[in-house]
């Protein structure tokens, strides 16, 4: 299982280099705005800052993530972690169950 998650993380590293990543980042911003309100601050990787500057989104501190964002409301009272690591962590059990099920079939 650990090696499988290593492969997934490696794929995530490759994904942020692709043009599709910008579309995903835009979807994350829209999700964050729907969840936290229209005025949000984005914390992201240094490499991603141009994406959000193009969207006119205020940028906060840099984060050390594989990809994704951390968004906070304008008052800094609520936060939404949409980093790849957090998304993978929250779905880890689902992924493990799926993989174990597939392995049992083979």
Biopython code that builds the backbone (N, CA, C, O; Angstrom):
import numpy as np
from Bio.PDB.StructureBuilder import StructureBuilder

atoms = [
    (1, "UNK", "N", (0.818, -1.204, 0.000)),
    (1, "UNK", "CA", (0.000, 0.000, 0.000)),
    (1, "UNK", "C", (0.857, 1.260, 0.000)),
    (1, "UNK", "O", (0.562, 2.219, -0.713)),
    (2, "UNK", "N", (1.913, 1.252, 0.799)),
    (2, "UNK", "CA", (2.758, 2.442, 0.869)),
    (2, "UNK", "C", (3.366, 2.775, -0.488)),
    (2, "UNK", "O", (3.473, 3.943, -0.863)),
    (3, "UNK", "N", (3.765, 1.729, -1.225)),
    (3, "UNK", "CA", (4.357, 1.992, -2.540)),
    (3, "UNK", "C", (3.306, 2.547, -3.496)),
    (3, "UNK", "O", (3.621, 3.364, -4.361)),
    (4, "UNK", "N", (2.059, 2.106, -3.343)),
    (4, "UNK", "CA", (0.977, 2.622, -4.181)),
    (4, "UNK", "C", (0.759, 4.103, -3.906)),
    (4, "UNK", "O", (0.574, 4.888, -4.837)),
    (5, "UNK", "N", (0.780, 4.488, -2.636)),
    (5, "UNK", "CA", (0.609, 5.901, -2.303)),
    (5, "UNK", "C", (1.809, 6.715, -2.764)),
    (5, "UNK", "O", (1.670, 7.894, -3.090)),
    (6, "UNK", "N", (2.973, 6.104, -2.794)),
    (6, "UNK", "CA", (4.140, 6.778, -3.355)),
    (6, "UNK", "C", (3.966, 7.059, -4.839)),
    (6, "UNK", "O", (4.342, 8.124, -5.330)),
    (7, "UNK", "N", (3.395, 6.096, -5.545)),
    (7, "UNK", "CA", (3.129, 6.281, -6.978)),
    (7, "UNK", "C", (2.097, 7.387, -7.176)),
    (7, "UNK", "O", (2.240, 8.220, -8.071)),
    (8, "UNK", "N", (1.064, 7.394, -6.347)),
    (8, "UNK", "CA", (0.026, 8.428, -6.443)),
    (8, "UNK", "C", (0.643, 9.809, -6.217)),
    (8, "UNK", "O", (0.356, 10.747, -6.961)),
    (9, "UNK", "N", (1.477, 9.932, -5.204)),
    (9, "UNK", "CA", (2.111, 11.226, -4.929)),
    (9, "UNK", "C", (3.025, 11.645, -6.076)),
    (9, "UNK", "O", (3.106, 12.829, -6.405)),
    (10, "UNK", "N", (3.704, 10.691, -6.678)),
    (10, "UNK", "CA", (4.559, 11.007, -7.818)),
    (10, "UNK", "C", (3.720, 11.498, -8.997)),
    (10, "UNK", "O", (4.114, 12.429, -9.700)),
    (11, "UNK", "N", (2.575, 10.876, -9.209)),
    (11, "UNK", "CA", (1.673, 11.318, -10.278)),
    (11, "UNK", "C", (1.157, 12.732, -10.008)),
    (11, "UNK", "O", (0.989, 13.524, -10.935)),
    (12, "UNK", "N", (0.907, 13.041, -8.741)),
    (12, "UNK", "CA", (0.464, 14.390, -8.382)),
    (12, "UNK", "C", (1.544, 15.417, -8.701)),
    (12, "UNK", "O", (1.244, 16.516, -9.169)),
    (13, "UNK", "N", (2.800, 15.058, -8.448)),
    (13, "UNK", "CA", (3.913, 15.960, -8.768)),
    (13, "UNK", "C", (3.960, 16.236, -10.266)),
    (13, "UNK", "O", (4.240, 17.357, -10.688)),
    (14, "UNK", "N", (3.686, 15.220, -11.059)),
    (14, "UNK", "CA", (3.680, 15.392, -12.509)),
    (14, "UNK", "C", (2.465, 16.187, -12.973)),
    (14, "UNK", "O", (2.554, 16.970, -13.920)),
    (15, "UNK", "N", (1.343, 15.988, -12.313)),
    (15, "UNK", "CA", (0.097, 16.634, -12.718)),
    (15, "UNK", "C", (0.174, 18.156, -12.632)),
    (15, "UNK", "O", (-0.376, 18.852, -13.485)),
    (16, "UNK", "N", (0.846, 18.672, -11.619)),
    (16, "UNK", "CA", (0.911, 20.133, -11.459)),
    (16, "UNK", "C", (1.687, 20.809, -12.586)),
    (16, "UNK", "O", (1.637, 22.032, -12.721)),
    (17, "UNK", "N", (2.392, 20.040, -13.385)),
    (17, "UNK", "CA", (3.125, 20.585, -14.527)),
    (17, "UNK", "C", (2.264, 20.651, -15.792)),
    (17, "UNK", "O", (2.672, 21.244, -16.790)),
    (18, "UNK", "N", (1.084, 20.050, -15.750)),
    (18, "UNK", "CA", (0.224, 19.965, -16.925)),
    (18, "UNK", "C", (-0.765, 21.131, -16.975)),
    (18, "UNK", "O", (-1.107, 21.701, -15.939)),
    (19, "UNK", "N", (-1.223, 21.483, -18.175)),
    (19, "UNK", "CA", (-2.186, 22.591, -18.317)),
    (19, "UNK", "C", (-3.511, 22.335, -17.582)),
    (19, "UNK", "O", (-4.185, 23.281, -17.176)),
    (20, "UNK", "N", (-3.877, 21.081, -17.415)),
    (20, "UNK", "CA", (-5.127, 20.750, -16.726)),
    (20, "UNK", "C", (-5.123, 21.209, -15.270)),
    (20, "UNK", "O", (-6.176, 21.438, -14.676)),
    (21, "UNK", "N", (-3.929, 21.337, -14.708)),
    (21, "UNK", "CA", (-3.826, 21.742, -13.305)),
    (21, "UNK", "C", (-4.422, 23.134, -13.089)),
    (21, "UNK", "O", (-5.039, 23.390, -12.055)),
    (22, "UNK", "N", (-4.240, 24.025, -14.052)),
    (22, "UNK", "CA", (-4.793, 25.375, -13.921)),
    (22, "UNK", "C", (-6.315, 25.312, -13.814)),
    (22, "UNK", "O", (-6.907, 26.047, -13.024)),
    (23, "UNK", "N", (-6.949, 24.454, -14.591)),
    (23, "UNK", "CA", (-8.408, 24.293, -14.520)),
    (23, "UNK", "C", (-8.829, 23.763, -13.161)),
    (23, "UNK", "O", (-9.833, 24.203, -12.600)),
    (24, "UNK", "N", (-8.061, 22.817, -12.631)),
    (24, "UNK", "CA", (-8.363, 22.291, -11.303)),
    (24, "UNK", "C", (-8.215, 23.384, -10.247)),
    (24, "UNK", "O", (-9.043, 23.486, -9.343)),
    (25, "UNK", "N", (-7.177, 24.192, -10.355)),
    (25, "UNK", "CA", (-6.963, 25.289, -9.402)),
    (25, "UNK", "C", (-8.138, 26.262, -9.439)),
    (25, "UNK", "O", (-8.576, 26.744, -8.394)),
    (26, "UNK", "N", (-8.648, 26.551, -10.624)),
    (26, "UNK", "CA", (-9.811, 27.435, -10.756)),
    (26, "UNK", "C", (-11.039, 26.812, -10.096)),
    (26, "UNK", "O", (-11.817, 27.515, -9.450)),
    (27, "UNK", "N", (-11.218, 25.515, -10.251)),
    (27, "UNK", "CA", (-12.346, 24.829, -9.603)),
    (27, "UNK", "C", (-12.207, 24.879, -8.081)),
    (27, "UNK", "O", (-13.196, 25.041, -7.366)),
    (28, "UNK", "N", (-10.973, 24.740, -7.592)),
    (28, "UNK", "CA", (-10.734, 24.814, -6.151)),
    (28, "UNK", "C", (-11.099, 26.198, -5.620)),
    (28, "UNK", "O", (-11.708, 26.320, -4.558)),
    (29, "UNK", "N", (-10.727, 27.236, -6.360)),
    (29, "UNK", "CA", (-11.057, 28.602, -5.949)),
    (29, "UNK", "C", (-12.568, 28.790, -5.909)),
    (29, "UNK", "O", (-13.101, 29.349, -4.950)),
    (30, "UNK", "N", (-13.254, 28.328, -6.937)),
    (30, "UNK", "CA", (-14.721, 28.458, -6.960)),
    (30, "UNK", "C", (-15.367, 27.695, -5.812)),
    (30, "UNK", "O", (-16.318, 28.181, -5.199)),
    (31, "UNK", "N", (-14.860, 26.509, -5.520)),
    (31, "UNK", "CA", (-15.375, 25.727, -4.391)),
    (31, "UNK", "C", (-15.139, 26.480, -3.082)),
    (31, "UNK", "O", (-16.025, 26.555, -2.231)),
    (32, "UNK", "N", (-13.944, 27.033, -2.932)),
    (32, "UNK", "CA", (-13.618, 27.780, -1.713)),
    (32, "UNK", "C", (-14.505, 29.005, -1.561)),
    (32, "UNK", "O", (-14.953, 29.314, -0.457)),
    (33, "UNK", "N", (-14.765, 29.709, -2.667)),
    (33, "UNK", "CA", (-15.645, 30.880, -2.606)),
    (33, "UNK", "C", (-17.067, 30.481, -2.217)),
    (33, "UNK", "O", (-17.723, 31.186, -1.450)),
    (34, "UNK", "N", (-17.538, 29.368, -2.739)),
    (34, "UNK", "CA", (-18.873, 28.890, -2.380)),
    (34, "UNK", "C", (-18.948, 28.477, -0.916)),
    (34, "UNK", "O", (-19.990, 28.622, -0.276)),
    (35, "UNK", "N", (-17.849, 27.968, -0.391)),
    (35, "UNK", "CA", (-17.824, 27.500, 0.998)),
    (35, "UNK", "C", (-17.547, 28.608, 2.007)),
    (35, "UNK", "O", (-18.125, 28.623, 3.094)),
    (36, "UNK", "N", (-16.657, 29.541, 1.643)),
    (36, "UNK", "CA", (-16.189, 30.547, 2.596)),
    (36, "UNK", "C", (-16.697, 31.958, 2.316)),
    (36, "UNK", "O", (-16.550, 32.844, 3.157)),
    (37, "UNK", "N", (-17.282, 32.173, 1.162)),
    (37, "UNK", "CA", (-17.716, 33.508, 0.771)),
    (37, "UNK", "C", (-16.868, 34.020, -0.376)),
    (37, "UNK", "O", (-15.810, 33.462, -0.669)),
    (38, "UNK", "N", (-17.325, 35.076, -1.026)),
    (38, "UNK", "CA", (-16.658, 35.543, -2.256)),
    (38, "UNK", "C", (-15.276, 36.156, -2.034)),
    (38, "UNK", "O", (-14.461, 36.182, -2.956)),
    (39, "UNK", "N", (-15.002, 36.643, -0.838)),
    (39, "UNK", "CA", (-13.701, 37.257, -0.575)),
    (39, "UNK", "C", (-12.836, 36.282, 0.212)),
    (39, "UNK", "O", (-13.025, 36.083, 1.412)),
    (40, "UNK", "N", (-11.881, 35.678, -0.494)),
    (40, "UNK", "CA", (-11.004, 34.699, 0.138)),
    (40, "UNK", "C", (-9.550, 35.076, -0.117)),
    (40, "UNK", "O", (-9.227, 35.866, -1.005)),
    (41, "UNK", "N", (-8.697, 34.482, 0.692)),
    (41, "UNK", "CA", (-7.252, 34.597, 0.521)),
    (41, "UNK", "C", (-6.735, 33.194, 0.240)),
    (41, "UNK", "O", (-7.124, 32.237, 0.911)),
    (42, "UNK", "N", (-5.874, 33.075, -0.736)),
    (42, "UNK", "CA", (-5.335, 31.780, -1.136)),
    (42, "UNK", "C", (-3.891, 31.650, -0.672)),
    (42, "UNK", "O", (-3.081, 32.560, -0.850)),
    (43, "UNK", "N", (-3.587, 30.522, -0.083)),
    (43, "UNK", "CA", (-2.214, 30.157, 0.250)),
    (43, "UNK", "C", (-1.853, 29.018, -0.696)),
    (43, "UNK", "O", (-2.578, 28.027, -0.792)),
    (44, "UNK", "N", (-0.726, 29.164, -1.396)),
    (44, "UNK", "CA", (-0.395, 28.195, -2.432)),
    (44, "UNK", "C", (1.115, 28.046, -2.565)),
    (44, "UNK", "O", (1.895, 28.723, -1.895)),
    (45, "UNK", "N", (1.494, 27.141, -3.449)),
    (45, "UNK", "CA", (2.913, 26.967, -3.771)),
    (45, "UNK", "C", (3.395, 28.201, -4.535)),
    (45, "UNK", "O", (2.611, 28.853, -5.224)),
    (46, "UNK", "N", (4.655, 28.512, -4.414)),
    (46, "UNK", "CA", (5.231, 29.645, -5.151)),
    (46, "UNK", "C", (4.996, 29.489, -6.653)),
    (46, "UNK", "O", (4.702, 30.465, -7.343)),
    (47, "UNK", "N", (5.125, 28.268, -7.154)),
    (47, "UNK", "CA", (4.941, 28.017, -8.587)),
    (47, "UNK", "C", (3.521, 28.309, -9.053)),
    (47, "UNK", "O", (3.301, 28.558, -10.238)),
    (48, "UNK", "N", (2.556, 28.280, -8.142)),
    (48, "UNK", "CA", (1.154, 28.478, -8.506)),
    (48, "UNK", "C", (0.688, 29.928, -8.404)),
    (48, "UNK", "O", (-0.415, 30.251, -8.846)),
    (49, "UNK", "N", (1.490, 30.782, -7.841)),
    (49, "UNK", "CA", (1.062, 32.168, -7.640)),
    (49, "UNK", "C", (0.608, 32.859, -8.925)),
    (49, "UNK", "O", (-0.375, 33.598, -8.887)),
    (50, "UNK", "N", (1.279, 32.653, -10.058)),
    (50, "UNK", "CA", (0.795, 33.301, -11.293)),
    (50, "UNK", "C", (-0.637, 32.891, -11.671)),
    (50, "UNK", "O", (-1.378, 33.696, -12.234)),
    (51, "UNK", "N", (-1.020, 31.672, -11.373)),
    (51, "UNK", "CA", (-2.386, 31.220, -11.677)),
    (51, "UNK", "C", (-3.400, 32.097, -10.956)),
    (51, "UNK", "O", (-4.387, 32.535, -11.547)),
    (52, "UNK", "N", (-3.152, 32.347, -9.680)),
    (52, "UNK", "CA", (-4.112, 33.083, -8.870)),
    (52, "UNK", "C", (-4.018, 34.587, -9.082)),
    (52, "UNK", "O", (-5.008, 35.300, -8.923)),
    (53, "UNK", "N", (-2.843, 35.069, -9.438)),
    (53, "UNK", "CA", (-2.723, 36.490, -9.790)),
    (53, "UNK", "C", (-3.558, 36.781, -11.025)),
    (53, "UNK", "O", (-4.209, 37.822, -11.108)),
    (54, "UNK", "N", (-3.540, 35.847, -12.001)),
    (54, "UNK", "CA", (-4.362, 35.996, -13.204)),
    (54, "UNK", "C", (-5.849, 36.012, -12.870)),
    (54, "UNK", "O", (-6.645, 36.589, -13.611)),
    (55, "UNK", "N", (-6.226, 35.385, -11.764)),
    (55, "UNK", "CA", (-7.629, 35.315, -11.350)),
    (55, "UNK", "C", (-8.009, 36.464, -10.420)),
    (55, "UNK", "O", (-9.154, 36.550, -9.975)),
    (56, "UNK", "N", (-7.060, 37.343, -10.125)),
    (56, "UNK", "CA", (-7.303, 38.456, -9.197)),
    (56, "UNK", "C", (-7.697, 37.984, -7.801)),
    (56, "UNK", "O", (-8.580, 38.560, -7.166)),
    (57, "UNK", "N", (-7.045, 36.948, -7.340)),
    (57, "UNK", "CA", (-7.301, 36.401, -6.008)),
    (57, "UNK", "C", (-6.158, 36.833, -5.104)),
    (57, "UNK", "O", (-4.993, 36.651, -5.459)),
    (58, "UNK", "N", (-6.468, 37.408, -3.932)),
    (58, "UNK", "CA", (-5.399, 37.759, -3.001)),
    (58, "UNK", "C", (-4.614, 36.514, -2.570)),
    (58, "UNK", "O", (-5.195, 35.470, -2.273)),
    (59, "UNK", "N", (-3.310, 36.644, -2.544)),
    (59, "UNK", "CA", (-2.443, 35.520, -2.210)),
    (59, "UNK", "C", (-1.785, 35.783, -0.870)),
    (59, "UNK", "O", (-1.225, 36.852, -0.625)),
    (60, "UNK", "N", (-1.867, 34.777, -0.007)),
    (60, "UNK", "CA", (-1.236, 34.857, 1.300)),
    (60, "UNK", "C", (0.140, 34.206, 1.270)),
    (60, "UNK", "O", (0.915, 34.407, 0.334)),
    (61, "UNK", "N", (0.428, 33.444, 2.278)),
    (61, "UNK", "CA", (1.749, 32.828, 2.398)),
    (61, "UNK", "C", (1.908, 31.641, 1.462)),
    (61, "UNK", "O", (0.935, 31.074, 0.965)),
    (62, "UNK", "N", (3.159, 31.286, 1.241)),
    (62, "UNK", "CA", (3.483, 30.110, 0.434)),
    (62, "UNK", "C", (3.325, 28.862, 1.293)),
    (62, "UNK", "O", (3.544, 28.889, 2.504)),
    (63, "UNK", "N", (2.942, 27.773, 0.642)),
    (63, "UNK", "CA", (2.817, 26.502, 1.345)),
    (63, "UNK", "C", (3.695, 25.464, 0.679)),
    (63, "UNK", "O", (3.968, 25.545, -0.519)),
    (64, "UNK", "N", (4.128, 24.508, 1.440)),
    (64, "UNK", "CA", (4.942, 23.411, 0.916)),
    (64, "UNK", "C", (4.064, 22.205, 0.664)),
    (64, "UNK", "O", (4.051, 21.262, 1.455)),
    (65, "UNK", "N", (3.337, 22.232, -0.425)),
    (65, "UNK", "CA", (2.433, 21.142, -0.780)),
    (65, "UNK", "C", (2.760, 20.643, -2.172)),
    (65, "UNK", "O", (3.437, 21.327, -2.940)),
    (66, "UNK", "N", (2.285, 19.461, -2.498)),
    (66, "UNK", "CA", (2.455, 18.934, -3.850)),
    (66, "UNK", "C", (1.648, 19.758, -4.844)),
    (66, "UNK", "O", (2.053, 19.921, -5.995)),
    (67, "UNK", "N", (0.521, 20.269, -4.406)),
    (67, "UNK", "CA", (-0.365, 21.063, -5.230)),
    (67, "UNK", "C", (-1.605, 21.395, -4.444)),
    (67, "UNK", "O", (-1.766, 20.954, -3.306)),
    (68, "UNK", "N", (-2.491, 22.179, -5.051)),
    (68, "UNK", "CA", (-3.711, 22.571, -4.367)),
    (68, "UNK", "C", (-3.533, 23.870, -3.605)),
    (68, "UNK", "O", (-2.526, 24.565, -3.742)),
    (69, "UNK", "N", (-4.535, 24.179, -2.803)),
    (69, "UNK", "CA", (-4.553, 25.452, -2.080)),
    (69, "UNK", "C", (-5.046, 25.262, -0.660)),
    (69, "UNK", "O", (-5.656, 24.251, -0.313)),
    (70, "UNK", "N", (-4.764, 26.257, 0.138)),
    (70, "UNK", "CA", (-5.443, 26.461, 1.413)),
    (70, "UNK", "C", (-6.117, 27.817, 1.275)),
    (70, "UNK", "O", (-5.460, 28.820, 0.997)),
    (71, "UNK", "N", (-7.419, 27.843, 1.471)),
    (71, "UNK", "CA", (-8.169, 29.091, 1.349)),
    (71, "UNK", "C", (-8.669, 29.491, 2.726)),
    (71, "UNK", "O", (-8.993, 28.643, 3.558)),
    (72, "UNK", "N", (-8.726, 30.785, 2.949)),
    (72, "UNK", "CA", (-9.311, 31.272, 4.203)),
    (72, "UNK", "C", (-10.255, 32.415, 3.888)),
    (72, "UNK", "O", (-10.103, 33.114, 2.886)),
    (73, "UNK", "N", (-11.234, 32.590, 4.765)),
    (73, "UNK", "CA", (-12.171, 33.691, 4.549)),
    (73, "UNK", "C", (-11.475, 35.016, 4.829)),
    (73, "UNK", "O", (-10.360, 35.047, 5.349)),
    (74, "UNK", "N", (-12.143, 36.108, 4.478)),
    (74, "UNK", "CA", (-11.503, 37.425, 4.570)),
    (74, "UNK", "C", (-11.112, 37.799, 5.990)),
    (74, "UNK", "O", (-10.198, 38.600, 6.189)),
    (75, "UNK", "N", (-11.799, 37.223, 6.995)),
    (75, "UNK", "CA", (-11.485, 37.520, 8.394)),
    (75, "UNK", "C", (-10.429, 36.587, 8.972)),
    (75, "UNK", "O", (-9.948, 36.800, 10.085)),
    (76, "UNK", "N", (-10.074, 35.570, 8.227)),
    (76, "UNK", "CA", (-9.091, 34.600, 8.712)),
    (76, "UNK", "C", (-9.629, 33.686, 9.788)),
    (76, "UNK", "O", (-8.852, 33.079, 10.526)),
    (77, "UNK", "N", (-10.953, 33.573, 9.896)),
    (77, "UNK", "CA", (-11.562, 32.750, 10.939)),
    (77, "UNK", "C", (-11.859, 31.323, 10.476)),
    (77, "UNK", "O", (-11.899, 30.396, 11.284)),
    (78, "UNK", "N", (-12.066, 31.158, 9.169)),
    (78, "UNK", "CA", (-12.350, 29.828, 8.637)),
    (78, "UNK", "C", (-11.349, 29.497, 7.546)),
    (78, "UNK", "O", (-10.907, 30.368, 6.797)),
    (79, "UNK", "N", (-11.003, 28.226, 7.472)),
    (79, "UNK", "CA", (-9.989, 27.789, 6.530)),
    (79, "UNK", "C", (-10.461, 26.503, 5.841)),
    (79, "UNK", "O", (-11.158, 25.680, 6.435)),
    (80, "UNK", "N", (-10.070, 26.355, 4.599)),
    (80, "UNK", "CA", (-10.411, 25.174, 3.827)),
    (80, "UNK", "C", (-9.125, 24.648, 3.199)),
    (80, "UNK", "O", (-8.497, 25.329, 2.389)),
    (81, "UNK", "N", (-8.739, 23.434, 3.577)),
    (81, "UNK", "CA", (-7.499, 22.835, 3.085)),
    (81, "UNK", "C", (-7.821, 21.944, 1.885)),
    (81, "UNK", "O", (-8.403, 20.869, 2.031)),
    (82, "UNK", "N", (-7.437, 22.405, 0.713)),
    (82, "UNK", "CA", (-7.642, 21.655, -0.519)),
    (82, "UNK", "C", (-6.300, 21.268, -1.149)),
    (82, "UNK", "O", (-6.182, 21.162, -2.370)),
    (83, "UNK", "N", (-5.301, 21.061, -0.303)),
    (83, "UNK", "CA", (-4.010, 20.603, -0.821)),
    (83, "UNK", "C", (-4.141, 19.148, -1.231)),
    (83, "UNK", "O", (-4.989, 18.421, -0.713)),
    (84, "UNK", "N", (-3.304, 18.729, -2.158)),
    (84, "UNK", "CA", (-3.337, 17.342, -2.614)),
    (84, "UNK", "C", (-3.127, 16.385, -1.444)),
    (84, "UNK", "O", (-3.779, 15.344, -1.367)),
    (85, "UNK", "N", (-2.227, 16.733, -0.544)),
    (85, "UNK", "CA", (-1.947, 15.858, 0.595)),
    (85, "UNK", "C", (-3.180, 15.682, 1.473)),
    (85, "UNK", "O", (-3.480, 14.571, 1.909)),
    (86, "UNK", "N", (-3.893, 16.771, 1.732)),
    (86, "UNK", "CA", (-5.084, 16.693, 2.575)),
    (86, "UNK", "C", (-6.206, 15.931, 1.879)),
    (86, "UNK", "O", (-6.909, 15.140, 2.508)),
    (87, "UNK", "N", (-6.371, 16.170, 0.595)),
    (87, "UNK", "CA", (-7.399, 15.451, -0.150)),
    (87, "UNK", "C", (-7.097, 13.955, -0.180)),
    (87, "UNK", "O", (-8.005, 13.135, -0.043)),
    (88, "UNK", "N", (-5.836, 13.598, -0.358)),
    (88, "UNK", "CA", (-5.445, 12.195, -0.346)),
    (88, "UNK", "C", (-5.631, 11.599, 1.049)),
    (88, "UNK", "O", (-6.110, 10.473, 1.189)),
    (89, "UNK", "N", (-5.255, 12.348, 2.065)),
    (89, "UNK", "CA", (-5.398, 11.856, 3.443)),
    (89, "UNK", "C", (-6.864, 11.584, 3.778)),
    (89, "UNK", "O", (-7.180, 10.564, 4.390)),
    (90, "UNK", "N", (-7.759, 12.488, 3.381)),
    (90, "UNK", "CA", (-9.172, 12.314, 3.720)),
    (90, "UNK", "C", (-9.818, 11.185, 2.927)),
    (90, "UNK", "O", (-10.844, 10.645, 3.342)),
    (91, "UNK", "N", (-9.237, 10.832, 1.810)),
    (91, "UNK", "CA", (-9.769, 9.735, 0.984)),
    (91, "UNK", "C", (-8.938, 8.463, 1.093)),
    (91, "UNK", "O", (-9.193, 7.490, 0.383)),
    (92, "UNK", "N", (-7.954, 8.466, 1.971)),
    (92, "UNK", "CA", (-7.022, 7.342, 2.067)),
    (92, "UNK", "C", (-7.725, 6.019, 2.320)),
    (92, "UNK", "O", (-7.402, 5.019, 1.679)),
    (93, "UNK", "N", (-8.664, 5.995, 3.230)),
    (93, "UNK", "CA", (-9.370, 4.746, 3.539)),
    (93, "UNK", "C", (-10.168, 4.253, 2.336)),
    (93, "UNK", "O", (-10.205, 3.053, 2.066)),
    (94, "UNK", "N", (-10.807, 5.169, 1.614)),
    (94, "UNK", "CA", (-11.548, 4.781, 0.410)),
    (94, "UNK", "C", (-10.614, 4.191, -0.635)),
    (94, "UNK", "O", (-10.935, 3.188, -1.273)),
    (95, "UNK", "N", (-9.458, 4.820, -0.805)),
    (95, "UNK", "CA", (-8.491, 4.342, -1.790)),
    (95, "UNK", "C", (-7.963, 2.971, -1.383)),
    (95, "UNK", "O", (-7.852, 2.074, -2.219)),
    (96, "UNK", "N", (-7.641, 2.806, -0.113)),
    (96, "UNK", "CA", (-7.137, 1.512, 0.367)),
    (96, "UNK", "C", (-8.186, 0.422, 0.175)),
    (96, "UNK", "O", (-7.866, -0.675, -0.282)),
    (97, "UNK", "N", (-9.424, 0.718, 0.518)),
    (97, "UNK", "CA", (-10.494, -0.267, 0.346)),
    (97, "UNK", "C", (-10.642, -0.658, -1.118)),
    (97, "UNK", "O", (-10.775, -1.837, -1.446)),
    (98, "UNK", "N", (-10.616, 0.334, -1.986)),
    (98, "UNK", "CA", (-10.730, 0.082, -3.423)),
    (98, "UNK", "C", (-9.580, -0.798, -3.910)),
    (98, "UNK", "O", (-9.800, -1.766, -4.638)),
    (99, "UNK", "N", (-8.357, -0.462, -3.508)),
    (99, "UNK", "CA", (-7.199, -1.224, -3.950)),
    (99, "UNK", "C", (-7.222, -2.650, -3.410)),
    (99, "UNK", "O", (-6.903, -3.591, -4.137)),
    (100, "UNK", "N", (-7.590, -2.817, -2.158)),
    (100, "UNK", "CA", (-7.666, -4.157, -1.584)),
    (100, "UNK", "C", (-8.727, -4.995, -2.288)),
    (100, "UNK", "O", (-8.531, -6.186, -2.530)),
    (101, "UNK", "N", (-9.828, -4.377, -2.607)),
    (101, "UNK", "CA", (-10.892, -5.076, -3.324)),
    (101, "UNK", "C", (-10.404, -5.524, -4.701)),
    (101, "UNK", "O", (-10.659, -6.652, -5.123)),
    (102, "UNK", "N", (-9.701, -4.630, -5.393)),
    (102, "UNK", "CA", (-9.171, -4.963, -6.717)),
    (102, "UNK", "C", (-8.122, -6.069, -6.635)),
    (102, "UNK", "O", (-8.083, -6.957, -7.487)),
    (103, "UNK", "N", (-7.278, -6.015, -5.616)),
    (103, "UNK", "CA", (-6.249, -7.031, -5.454)),
    (103, "UNK", "C", (-6.865, -8.388, -5.145)),
    (103, "UNK", "O", (-6.357, -9.416, -5.594)),
    (104, "UNK", "N", (-7.952, -8.400, -4.385)),
    (104, "UNK", "CA", (-8.607, -9.659, -4.029)),
    (104, "UNK", "C", (-9.223, -10.313, -5.265)),
    (104, "UNK", "O", (-9.283, -11.540, -5.344)),
    (105, "UNK", "N", (-9.678, -9.521, -6.222)),
    (105, "UNK", "CA", (-10.274, -10.048, -7.448)),
    (105, "UNK", "C", (-9.229, -10.692, -8.358)),
    (105, "UNK", "O", (-9.526, -11.641, -9.084)),
    (106, "UNK", "N", (-8.011, -10.171, -8.311)),
    (106, "UNK", "CA", (-6.954, -10.662, -9.201)),
    (106, "UNK", "C", (-6.280, -11.826, -8.606)),
    (106, "UNK", "O", (-5.360, -12.381, -9.207)),
]
sb = StructureBuilder()
sb.init_structure("model")
sb.init_model(0)
sb.init_chain("A")
sb.init_seg("    ")
for serial, (resi, resn, name, xyz) in enumerate(atoms, 1):
    if name == "N":
        sb.init_residue(resn, " ", resi, " ")
    sb.init_atom(name, np.array(xyz, "f"), 0.0, 1.0, " ", f" {name:<3s}", serial, name[0])
structure = sb.get_structure()
